[in-house]
Amino acid sequence: MWVMQDATIDNALLALRKQMILENGEGRDHVEALLQMRGVRLPRVLGPKAANTVRKWHMAYMILEAIRARPMTLKELVAHLAHKRPDVPQEMLYWRTASALNKLRVKGLVLREGQLWHAFQ
């Protein structure tokens, strides 16, 4: 006899919940109730991944272009990029910008002084 493992059930319910959130499906309350009864933490679902939302290095180029014009804080940079990429959710844009800045810093292309990010010319 085949028995489904708890982790498999939890993962299937989490996948179903995510699908319901992204597609506005009905029954989400029931799935979340089952997950809570099983003691599973409900993770945030940020939204669908658009095809080529940010191509490889596209974010880095936009960041470098912006901070070459003038040094900016992360918050200012995210606000600047939000105008260029309204299709990307604000929270996702924040984390992608922070990640890209760190990668650029490691490569020696940008420098952080206090709150401001500077690009090397």
DRENTOR-504007 format. One record per atom (N, C-alpha, C): residue in three letters; chain; atom name; x, y, z. Coordinates in Angstrom, 3 decimals. Each point is the difference from the previous one (the first is absolute). Layout:
residues N
+------+-------+------+----------+----------+----------+
| resn | chain | name |       c1 |       c2 |       c3 |
+------+-------+------+----------+----------+----------+
|  ALA |     A |   CA |        X |        Y |        Z |
...
+------+-------+------+----------+----------+----------+
END
This chain:
residues 121
+------+-------+------+----------+----------+----------+
| resn | chain | name |       c1 |       c2 |       c3 |
+------+-------+------+----------+----------+----------+
|  MET |     A |    N |    0.838 |   -1.182 |    0.000 |
|  MET |     A |   CA |   -0.838 |    1.182 |    0.000 |
|  MET |     A |    C |    0.883 |    1.246 |    0.000 |
|  TRP |     A |    N |   -0.352 |    0.960 |   -0.853 |
|  TRP |     A |   CA |    0.770 |    1.239 |   -0.117 |
|  TRP |     A |    C |   -0.589 |    1.038 |    0.928 |
|  VAL |     A |    N |    0.870 |    0.649 |    0.801 |
|  VAL |     A |   CA |   -0.449 |    1.019 |    0.939 |
|  VAL |     A |    C |    0.698 |    1.306 |   -0.349 |
|  MET |     A |    N |   -0.789 |    1.063 |   -0.097 |
|  MET |     A |   CA |    0.553 |    1.302 |   -0.313 |
|  MET |     A |    C |    0.643 |    0.585 |    1.252 |
|  GLN |     A |    N |    1.228 |    0.503 |   -0.135 |
|  GLN |     A |   CA |    0.717 |    0.567 |    1.134 |
|  GLN |     A |    C |   -0.535 |    1.390 |    0.331 |
|  ASP |     A |    N |    0.160 |    0.387 |    1.266 |
|  ASP |     A |   CA |   -0.492 |    1.304 |    0.448 |
|  ASP |     A |    C |    0.580 |    1.155 |   -0.819 |
|  ALA |     A |    N |    1.292 |   -0.069 |   -0.278 |
|  ALA |     A |   CA |    0.633 |    1.081 |   -0.759 |
|  ALA |     A |    C |   -0.601 |    0.111 |   -1.394 |
|  THR |     A |    N |   -0.335 |   -1.118 |   -0.606 |
|  THR |     A |   CA |   -0.605 |    0.006 |   -1.330 |
|  THR |     A |    C |   -1.377 |    0.655 |    0.044 |
|  ILE |     A |    N |   -0.761 |   -0.327 |    1.020 |
|  ILE |     A |   CA |   -1.335 |    0.595 |    0.161 |
|  ILE |     A |    C |    0.129 |    1.509 |    0.224 |
|  ASP |     A |    N |    0.923 |    0.393 |    0.890 |
|  ASP |     A |   CA |    0.198 |    1.423 |    0.283 |
|  ASP |     A |    C |    0.411 |    0.755 |   -1.267 |
|  ASN |     A |    N |    0.946 |   -0.552 |   -0.748 |
|  ASN |     A |   CA |    0.456 |    0.655 |   -1.224 |
|  ASN |     A |    C |   -1.101 |    0.107 |   -1.045 |
|  ALA |     A |    N |   -0.828 |   -1.043 |   -0.095 |
|  ALA |     A |   CA |   -1.109 |    0.041 |   -0.953 |
|  ALA |     A |    C |   -1.010 |    1.083 |    0.395 |
|  LEU |     A |    N |   -0.285 |    0.120 |    1.288 |
|  LEU |     A |   CA |   -0.928 |    1.027 |    0.471 |
|  LEU |     A |    C |    0.586 |    1.410 |   -0.204 |
|  LEU |     A |    N |    1.300 |    0.155 |    0.246 |
|  LEU |     A |   CA |    0.633 |    1.300 |   -0.216 |
|  LEU |     A |    C |   -0.025 |    0.385 |   -1.478 |
|  ALA |     A |    N |    0.248 |   -0.956 |   -0.877 |
|  ALA |     A |   CA |   -0.044 |    0.268 |   -1.442 |
|  ALA |     A |    C |   -1.416 |    0.373 |   -0.427 |
|  LEU |     A |    N |   -0.988 |   -0.698 |    0.540 |
|  LEU |     A |   CA |   -1.396 |    0.298 |   -0.320 |
|  LEU |     A |    C |   -0.369 |    1.401 |    0.484 |
|  ARG |     A |    N |    0.445 |    0.354 |    1.217 |
|  ARG |     A |   CA |   -0.270 |    1.338 |    0.543 |
|  ARG |     A |    C |    0.623 |    1.074 |   -0.889 |
|  LYS |     A |    N |    1.250 |   -0.199 |   -0.414 |
|  LYS |     A |   CA |    0.676 |    0.980 |   -0.851 |
|  LYS |     A |    C |   -0.750 |    0.170 |   -1.318 |
|  GLN |     A |    N |   -0.428 |   -1.114 |   -0.584 |
|  GLN |     A |   CA |   -0.748 |    0.057 |   -1.258 |
|  GLN |     A |    C |   -1.303 |    0.774 |    0.188 |
|  MET |     A |    N |   -0.673 |   -0.232 |    1.124 |
|  MET |     A |   CA |   -1.261 |    0.694 |    0.268 |
|  MET |     A |    C |    0.224 |    1.502 |    0.170 |
|  ILE |     A |    N |    1.095 |    0.381 |    0.657 |
|  ILE |     A |   CA |    0.291 |    1.418 |    0.201 |
|  ILE |     A |    C |    0.288 |    0.667 |   -1.341 |
|  LEU |     A |    N |    0.820 |   -0.645 |   -0.827 |
|  LEU |     A |   CA |    0.398 |    0.595 |   -1.276 |
|  LEU |     A |    C |   -1.128 |    0.042 |   -1.016 |
|  GLU |     A |    N |   -0.927 |   -0.934 |    0.110 |
|  GLU |     A |   CA |   -1.087 |   -0.075 |   -0.976 |
|  GLU |     A |    C |   -1.344 |    0.392 |    0.584 |
|  ASN |     A |    N |   -0.016 |    0.561 |    1.204 |
|  ASN |     A |   CA |   -1.240 |    0.385 |    0.676 |
|  ASN |     A |    C |   -0.998 |   -1.147 |    0.081 |
|  GLY |     A |    N |    0.524 |   -1.174 |    0.294 |
|  GLY |     A |   CA |   -0.862 |   -1.175 |    0.096 |
|  GLY |     A |    C |   -0.789 |   -0.023 |    1.291 |
|  GLU |     A |    N |   -1.129 |   -0.692 |   -0.038 |
|  GLU |     A |   CA |   -0.839 |   -0.128 |    1.184 |
|  GLU |     A |    C |    0.491 |   -1.170 |    0.840 |
|  GLY |     A |    N |   -0.315 |    0.028 |    1.285 |
|  GLY |     A |   CA |    0.364 |   -1.085 |    0.888 |
|  GLY |     A |    C |    1.295 |    0.227 |    0.755 |
|  ARG |     A |    N |    0.585 |    1.164 |   -0.170 |
|  ARG |     A |   CA |    1.267 |    0.292 |    0.672 |
|  ARG |     A |    C |   -0.134 |   -0.104 |    1.519 |
|  ASP |     A |    N |   -1.128 |    0.465 |    0.541 |
|  ASP |     A |   CA |   -0.218 |   -0.056 |    1.450 |
|  ASP |     A |    C |    0.075 |   -1.435 |    0.503 |
|  HIS |     A |    N |   -0.547 |   -0.921 |   -0.778 |
|  HIS |     A |   CA |    0.001 |   -1.410 |    0.405 |
|  HIS |     A |    C |    1.415 |   -0.572 |   -0.012 |
|  VAL |     A |    N |    0.760 |    0.331 |   -1.031 |
|  VAL |     A |   CA |    1.372 |   -0.495 |   -0.100 |
|  VAL |     A |    C |    0.846 |    0.581 |    1.128 |
|  GLU |     A |    N |   -0.162 |    1.281 |    0.285 |
|  GLU |     A |   CA |    0.762 |    0.625 |    1.080 |
|  GLU |     A |    C |   -0.394 |   -0.585 |    1.356 |
|  ALA |     A |    N |   -1.267 |   -0.324 |    0.173 |
|  ALA |     A |   CA |   -0.435 |   -0.631 |    1.250 |
|  ALA |     A |    C |    0.659 |   -1.370 |    0.171 |
|  LEU |     A |    N |    0.068 |   -0.769 |   -1.082 |
|  LEU |     A |   CA |    0.672 |   -1.309 |    0.057 |
|  LEU |     A |    C |    1.483 |    0.161 |    0.350 |
|  LEU |     A |    N |    0.647 |    0.968 |   -0.607 |
|  LEU |     A |   CA |    1.410 |    0.233 |    0.288 |
|  LEU |     A |    C |    0.208 |    0.414 |    1.454 |
|  GLN |     A |    N |   -0.871 |    0.849 |    0.506 |
|  GLN |     A |   CA |    0.122 |    0.434 |    1.390 |
|  GLN |     A |    C |   -0.245 |   -1.172 |    0.955 |
|  MET |     A |    N |   -0.957 |   -0.853 |   -0.323 |
|  MET |     A |   CA |   -0.254 |   -1.185 |    0.832 |
|  MET |     A |    C |    1.214 |   -0.926 |    0.017 |
|  ARG |     A |    N |    0.738 |   -0.036 |   -1.097 |
|  ARG |     A |   CA |    1.185 |   -0.844 |   -0.099 |
|  ARG |     A |    C |    1.226 |    0.681 |    0.595 |
|  GLY |     A |    N |   -0.143 |    1.274 |    0.442 |
|  GLY |     A |   CA |    1.105 |    0.724 |    0.619 |
|  GLY |     A |    C |    1.006 |    0.549 |   -0.992 |
|  VAL |     A |    N |   -0.443 |    0.234 |   -1.247 |
|  VAL |     A |   CA |    0.893 |    0.508 |   -1.036 |
|  VAL |     A |    C |   -0.098 |    1.521 |   -0.035 |
|  ARG |     A |    N |    1.169 |    0.658 |    0.006 |
|  ARG |     A |   CA |    0.054 |    1.451 |   -0.087 |
|  ARG |     A |    C |   -0.398 |    0.422 |   -1.409 |
|  LEU |     A |    N |   -0.813 |    1.037 |   -0.109 |
|  LEU |     A |   CA |   -0.465 |    0.475 |   -1.299 |
|  LEU |     A |    C |    0.973 |    1.042 |   -0.551 |
|  PRO |     A |    N |    0.772 |   -0.345 |   -1.015 |
|  PRO |     A |   CA |    0.951 |    0.967 |   -0.561 |
|  PRO |     A |    C |   -0.706 |    1.040 |   -0.847 |
|  ARG |     A |    N |    0.654 |    1.154 |   -0.173 |
|  ARG |     A |   CA |   -0.528 |    1.028 |   -0.890 |
|  ARG |     A |    C |    0.128 |   -0.475 |   -1.437 |
|  VAL |     A |    N |   -0.944 |    0.404 |   -0.808 |
|  VAL |     A |   CA |    0.066 |   -0.260 |   -1.429 |
|  VAL |     A |    C |    0.098 |    1.365 |   -0.665 |
|  LEU |     A |    N |    1.150 |    0.261 |   -0.654 |
|  LEU |     A |   CA |    0.262 |    1.330 |   -0.543 |
|  LEU |     A |    C |   -0.729 |    0.291 |   -1.289 |
|  GLY |     A |    N |   -0.269 |   -0.986 |   -0.778 |
|  GLY |     A |   CA |   -0.677 |    0.249 |   -1.263 |
|  GLY |     A |    C |    0.633 |   -0.811 |   -1.105 |
|  PRO |     A |    N |   -0.626 |    0.029 |   -1.150 |
|  PRO |     A |   CA |    0.511 |   -0.805 |   -1.114 |
|  PRO |     A |    C |    1.313 |    0.547 |   -0.520 |
|  LYS |     A |    N |    0.809 |   -0.896 |   -0.483 |
|  LYS |     A |   CA |    1.251 |    0.405 |   -0.627 |
|  LYS |     A |    C |   -0.284 |    0.266 |   -1.468 |
|  ALA |     A |    N |    0.161 |    1.230 |   -0.378 |
|  ALA |     A |   CA |   -0.209 |    0.354 |   -1.401 |
|  ALA |     A |    C |    1.191 |   -0.482 |   -0.814 |
|  ALA |     A |    N |   -0.263 |   -0.399 |   -1.206 |
|  ALA |     A |   CA |    1.073 |   -0.454 |   -0.871 |
|  ALA |     A |    C |    0.973 |    1.149 |   -0.221 |
|  ASN |     A |    N |    1.256 |   -0.271 |    0.241 |
|  ASN |     A |   CA |    1.058 |    0.993 |   -0.174 |
|  ASN |     A |    C |   -0.275 |    1.295 |    0.763 |
|  THR |     A |    N |   -0.499 |   -0.124 |    1.241 |
|  THR |     A |   CA |   -0.278 |    1.198 |    0.795 |
|  THR |     A |    C |    1.249 |    0.853 |    0.099 |
|  VAL |     A |    N |    1.086 |   -0.614 |    0.316 |
|  VAL |     A |   CA |    1.270 |    0.701 |    0.018 |
|  VAL |     A |    C |    1.028 |   -0.968 |   -0.580 |
|  ARG |     A |    N |    0.427 |    0.276 |   -1.219 |
|  ARG |     A |   CA |    0.980 |   -0.860 |   -0.640 |
|  ARG |     A |    C |    1.321 |    0.085 |    0.741 |
|  LYS |     A |    N |    0.836 |   -1.004 |   -0.211 |
|  LYS |     A |   CA |    1.287 |   -0.040 |    0.670 |
|  LYS |     A |    C |    0.767 |    1.289 |   -0.269 |
|  TRP |     A |    N |    0.443 |    0.646 |    1.053 |
|  TRP |     A |   CA |    0.771 |    1.236 |   -0.013 |
|  TRP |     A |    C |   -0.807 |    1.238 |   -0.387 |
|  HIS |     A |    N |   -1.253 |   -0.147 |   -0.393 |
|  HIS |     A |   CA |   -0.806 |    1.176 |   -0.340 |
|  HIS |     A |    C |   -0.164 |    0.894 |    1.231 |
|  MET |     A |    N |   -0.245 |   -0.621 |    1.146 |
|  MET |     A |   CA |   -0.148 |    0.760 |    1.240 |
|  MET |     A |    C |    1.304 |    0.727 |    0.320 |
|  ALA |     A |    N |    1.119 |   -0.673 |   -0.178 |
|  ALA |     A |   CA |    1.296 |    0.622 |    0.286 |
|  ALA |     A |    C |    0.229 |    1.222 |   -0.896 |
|  TYR |     A |    N |   -0.336 |   -0.113 |   -1.260 |
|  TYR |     A |   CA |    0.160 |    1.130 |   -0.911 |
|  TYR |     A |    C |   -0.880 |    1.178 |    0.405 |
|  MET |     A |    N |   -1.239 |   -0.268 |    0.381 |
|  MET |     A |   CA |   -0.889 |    1.080 |    0.428 |
|  MET |     A |    C |    0.528 |    0.672 |    1.266 |
|  ILE |     A |    N |    0.544 |   -0.802 |    0.921 |
|  ILE |     A |   CA |    0.545 |    0.541 |    1.243 |
|  ILE |     A |    C |    1.223 |    0.867 |   -0.293 |
|  LEU |     A |    N |    0.906 |   -0.529 |   -0.798 |
|  LEU |     A |   CA |    1.217 |    0.758 |   -0.312 |
|  LEU |     A |    C |   -0.327 |    1.308 |   -0.712 |
|  GLU |     A |    N |   -0.946 |   -0.047 |   -0.900 |
|  GLU |     A |   CA |   -0.415 |    1.207 |   -0.711 |
|  GLU |     A |    C |   -0.530 |    1.052 |    0.974 |
|  ALA |     A |    N |   -0.789 |   -0.451 |    0.961 |
|  ALA |     A |   CA |   -0.615 |    0.924 |    0.959 |
|  ALA |     A |    C |    1.035 |    0.607 |    0.943 |
|  ILE |     A |    N |    0.880 |   -0.843 |    0.571 |
|  ILE |     A |   CA |    0.926 |    0.553 |    0.995 |
|  ILE |     A |    C |    1.233 |    0.647 |   -0.634 |
|  ARG |     A |    N |    0.179 |   -0.171 |   -1.307 |
|  ARG |     A |   CA |    1.044 |    0.784 |   -0.675 |
|  ARG |     A |    C |   -0.457 |    1.442 |   -0.138 |
|  ALA |     A |    N |   -1.299 |    0.203 |   -0.135 |
|  ALA |     A |   CA |   -0.540 |    1.358 |   -0.089 |
|  ALA |     A |    C |    0.167 |    0.724 |    1.334 |
|  ARG |     A |    N |   -0.275 |   -0.711 |    1.086 |
|  ARG |     A |   CA |    0.203 |    0.553 |    1.344 |
|  ARG |     A |    C |   -0.071 |   -1.137 |    1.012 |
|  PRO |     A |    N |    0.762 |    0.085 |    1.087 |
|  PRO |     A |   CA |   -0.077 |   -1.025 |    1.044 |
|  PRO |     A |    C |   -1.406 |   -0.036 |    0.601 |
|  MET |     A |    N |   -0.458 |   -1.194 |    0.360 |
|  MET |     A |   CA |   -1.348 |   -0.157 |    0.551 |
|  MET |     A |    C |    0.018 |   -0.994 |    1.147 |
|  THR |     A |    N |   -0.993 |    0.132 |    0.875 |
|  THR |     A |   CA |   -0.230 |   -1.014 |    1.014 |
|  THR |     A |    C |   -0.766 |   -1.150 |   -0.660 |
|  LEU |     A |    N |   -0.068 |   -1.114 |    0.695 |
|  LEU |     A |   CA |   -0.752 |   -1.137 |   -0.533 |
|  LEU |     A |    C |   -1.461 |    0.386 |   -0.217 |
|  LYS |     A |    N |   -0.563 |    0.726 |    0.936 |
|  LYS |     A |   CA |   -1.410 |    0.405 |   -0.101 |
|  LYS |     A |    C |   -0.224 |    0.895 |   -1.223 |
|  GLU |     A |    N |    0.901 |    0.961 |   -0.215 |
|  GLU |     A |   CA |   -0.115 |    0.879 |   -1.165 |
|  GLU |     A |    C |    0.155 |   -0.786 |   -1.302 |
|  LEU |     A |    N |    0.925 |   -0.931 |    0.016 |
|  LEU |     A |   CA |    0.249 |   -0.810 |   -1.186 |
|  LEU |     A |    C |   -1.211 |   -0.863 |   -0.346 |
|  VAL |     A |    N |   -0.623 |   -0.596 |    1.014 |
|  VAL |     A |   CA |   -1.195 |   -0.812 |   -0.235 |
|  VAL |     A |    C |   -1.125 |    0.862 |   -0.558 |
|  ALA |     A |    N |   -0.171 |    1.208 |    0.537 |
|  ALA |     A |   CA |   -1.035 |    0.909 |   -0.510 |
|  ALA |     A |    C |    0.282 |    0.373 |   -1.453 |
|  HIS |     A |    N |    1.272 |    0.245 |   -0.317 |
|  HIS |     A |   CA |    0.390 |    0.334 |   -1.380 |
|  HIS |     A |    C |   -0.300 |   -1.170 |   -0.938 |
|  LEU |     A |    N |    0.367 |   -1.207 |    0.416 |
|  LEU |     A |   CA |   -0.205 |   -1.181 |   -0.838 |
|  LEU |     A |    C |   -1.475 |   -0.374 |   -0.126 |
|  ALA |     A |    N |   -0.789 |    0.335 |    1.014 |
|  ALA |     A |   CA |   -1.434 |   -0.304 |   -0.042 |
|  ALA |     A |    C |   -0.680 |    0.746 |   -1.154 |
|  HIS |     A |    N |    0.496 |    1.189 |   -0.325 |
|  HIS |     A |   CA |   -0.550 |    0.751 |   -1.140 |
|  HIS |     A |    C |    0.344 |   -0.676 |   -1.321 |
|  LYS |     A |    N |    1.181 |   -0.609 |   -0.050 |
|  LYS |     A |   CA |    0.427 |   -0.670 |   -1.229 |
|  LYS |     A |    C |   -0.616 |   -1.387 |   -0.150 |
|  ARG |     A |    N |   -0.297 |   -0.648 |    1.136 |
|  ARG |     A |   CA |   -0.529 |   -1.362 |   -0.029 |
|  ARG |     A |    C |   -1.274 |   -0.117 |    0.836 |
|  PRO |     A |    N |   -1.104 |    0.623 |   -0.448 |
|  PRO |     A |   CA |   -1.244 |   -0.077 |    0.773 |
|  PRO |     A |    C |   -0.599 |   -1.404 |    0.027 |
|  ASP |     A |    N |    0.487 |   -0.893 |   -0.866 |
|  ASP |     A |   CA |   -0.515 |   -1.362 |   -0.038 |
|  ASP |     A |    C |    0.559 |   -0.874 |    1.120 |
|  VAL |     A |    N |    1.046 |    0.462 |    0.680 |
|  VAL |     A |   CA |    0.613 |   -0.778 |    1.075 |
|  VAL |     A |    C |   -0.555 |    0.489 |    1.333 |
|  PRO |     A |    N |   -0.535 |   -0.903 |    0.837 |
|  PRO |     A |   CA |   -0.520 |    0.423 |    1.305 |
|  PRO |     A |    C |    1.076 |    0.693 |    0.831 |
|  GLN |     A |    N |   -0.396 |    1.001 |    0.773 |
|  GLN |     A |   CA |    0.927 |    0.837 |    0.772 |
|  GLN |     A |    C |    0.899 |   -0.832 |    0.915 |
|  GLU |     A |    N |   -0.563 |   -0.951 |    0.706 |
|  GLU |     A |   CA |    0.804 |   -0.802 |    0.927 |
|  GLU |     A |    C |    1.034 |   -0.832 |   -0.755 |
|  MET |     A |    N |   -0.410 |   -0.574 |   -1.115 |
|  MET |     A |   CA |    0.919 |   -0.782 |   -0.805 |
|  MET |     A |    C |    1.102 |    0.888 |   -0.560 |
|  LEU |     A |    N |   -0.346 |    1.199 |   -0.416 |
|  LEU |     A |   CA |    0.969 |    0.946 |   -0.542 |
|  LEU |     A |    C |    1.022 |    0.383 |    1.066 |
|  TYR |     A |    N |   -0.466 |    0.170 |    1.225 |
|  TYR |     A |   CA |    0.910 |    0.336 |    1.104 |
|  TYR |     A |    C |    1.057 |   -1.092 |    0.172 |
|  TRP |     A |    N |   -0.438 |   -1.250 |    0.077 |
|  TRP |     A |   CA |    0.943 |   -1.096 |    0.239 |
|  TRP |     A |    C |    0.910 |   -0.223 |   -1.204 |
|  ARG |     A |    N |   -0.520 |    0.164 |   -1.199 |
|  ARG |     A |   CA |    0.844 |   -0.160 |   -1.190 |
|  ARG |     A |    C |    1.049 |    1.104 |   -0.085 |
|  THR |     A |    N |   -0.395 |    1.209 |    0.379 |
|  THR |     A |   CA |    0.941 |    1.115 |   -0.023 |
|  THR |     A |    C |    1.096 |   -0.215 |    1.030 |
|  ALA |     A |    N |   -0.376 |   -0.390 |    1.210 |
|  ALA |     A |   CA |    0.988 |   -0.250 |    1.050 |
|  ALA |     A |    C |    0.956 |   -1.117 |   -0.417 |
|  SER |     A |    N |   -0.538 |   -1.045 |   -0.578 |
|  SER |     A |   CA |    0.827 |   -1.119 |   -0.455 |
|  SER |     A |    C |    0.953 |    0.427 |   -1.109 |
|  ALA |     A |    N |   -0.510 |    0.749 |   -0.961 |
|  ALA |     A |   CA |    0.834 |    0.462 |   -1.108 |
|  ALA |     A |    C |    1.088 |    0.944 |    0.498 |
|  LEU |     A |    N |   -0.316 |    0.870 |    0.953 |
|  LEU |     A |   CA |    1.003 |    0.904 |    0.553 |
|  LEU |     A |    C |    1.121 |   -0.781 |    0.675 |
|  ASN |     A |    N |   -0.353 |   -1.035 |    0.743 |
|  ASN |     A |   CA |    1.023 |   -0.814 |    0.649 |
|  ASN |     A |    C |    0.887 |   -0.695 |   -1.017 |
|  LYS |     A |    N |   -0.591 |   -0.518 |   -1.076 |
|  LYS |     A |   CA |    0.794 |   -0.651 |   -1.046 |
|  LYS |     A |    C |    0.931 |    1.009 |   -0.670 |
|  LEU |     A |    N |   -0.512 |    1.204 |   -0.244 |
|  LEU |     A |   CA |    0.826 |    1.044 |   -0.600 |
|  LEU |     A |    C |    1.114 |    0.446 |    0.949 |
|  ARG |     A |    N |   -0.287 |    0.018 |    1.298 |
|  ARG |     A |   CA |    0.999 |    0.371 |    1.004 |
|  ARG |     A |    C |    1.123 |   -1.034 |    0.027 |
|  VAL |     A |    N |   -0.369 |   -1.274 |   -0.028 |
|  VAL |     A |   CA |    0.999 |   -1.071 |    0.007 |
|  VAL |     A |    C |    0.888 |    0.083 |   -1.240 |
|  LYS |     A |    N |   -0.580 |    0.374 |   -1.125 |
|  LYS |     A |   CA |    0.759 |    0.122 |   -1.247 |
|  LYS |     A |    C |    0.815 |    1.302 |   -0.069 |
|  GLY |     A |    N |   -0.180 |    0.870 |    1.005 |
|  GLY |     A |   CA |    0.757 |    1.242 |    0.038 |
|  GLY |     A |    C |   -0.538 |    1.092 |   -0.896 |
|  LEU |     A |    N |   -1.273 |   -0.084 |   -0.368 |
|  LEU |     A |   CA |   -0.594 |    0.996 |   -0.890 |
|  LEU |     A |    C |   -0.722 |    1.118 |    0.742 |
|  VAL |     A |    N |   -0.391 |   -0.270 |    1.247 |
|  VAL |     A |   CA |   -0.674 |    1.014 |    0.814 |
|  VAL |     A |    C |    0.612 |    0.008 |    1.396 |
|  LEU |     A |    N |   -0.232 |    1.077 |    0.702 |
|  LEU |     A |   CA |    0.517 |    0.179 |    1.346 |
|  LEU |     A |    C |   -1.100 |    0.601 |    0.859 |
|  ARG |     A |    N |   -0.096 |   -0.477 |    1.219 |
|  ARG |     A |   CA |   -0.980 |    0.558 |    0.926 |
|  ARG |     A |    C |    0.735 |    0.819 |    1.049 |
|  GLU |     A |    N |   -0.403 |    1.255 |    0.118 |
|  GLU |     A |   CA |    0.527 |    0.892 |    1.029 |
|  GLU |     A |    C |   -1.174 |    0.468 |    0.841 |
|  GLY |     A |    N |   -0.096 |   -0.527 |    1.194 |
|  GLY |     A |   CA |   -1.160 |    0.285 |    0.846 |
|  GLY |     A |    C |   -1.240 |   -0.586 |   -0.651 |
|  GLN |     A |    N |   -0.976 |    0.833 |   -0.287 |
|  GLN |     A |   CA |   -1.234 |   -0.449 |   -0.643 |
|  GLN |     A |    C |    0.055 |    0.117 |   -1.519 |
|  LEU |     A |    N |    0.996 |    0.729 |   -0.519 |
|  LEU |     A |   CA |    0.055 |    0.289 |   -1.432 |
|  LEU |     A |    C |    0.807 |   -1.041 |   -0.775 |
|  TRP |     A |    N |   -0.526 |   -0.340 |   -1.170 |
|  TRP |     A |   CA |    0.698 |   -0.889 |   -0.919 |
|  TRP |     A |    C |    0.587 |    0.845 |   -1.123 |
|  HIS |     A |    N |    1.273 |   -0.236 |   -0.301 |
|  HIS |     A |   CA |    0.722 |    0.717 |   -1.052 |
|  HIS |     A |    C |    0.455 |   -1.009 |   -1.048 |
|  ALA |     A |    N |    0.037 |    0.425 |   -1.243 |
|  ALA |     A |   CA |    0.536 |   -0.841 |   -1.082 |
|  ALA |     A |    C |    1.405 |    0.488 |   -0.326 |
|  PHE |     A |    N |    0.876 |   -0.952 |   -0.280 |
|  PHE |     A |   CA |    1.329 |    0.378 |   -0.475 |
|  PHE |     A |    C |   -0.114 |    0.357 |   -1.461 |
|  GLN |     A |    N |    0.611 |    1.058 |   -0.427 |
|  GLN |     A |   CA |   -0.075 |    0.442 |   -1.387 |
|  GLN |     A |    C |    0.903 |   -0.798 |   -0.825 |
+------+-------+------+----------+----------+----------+
END
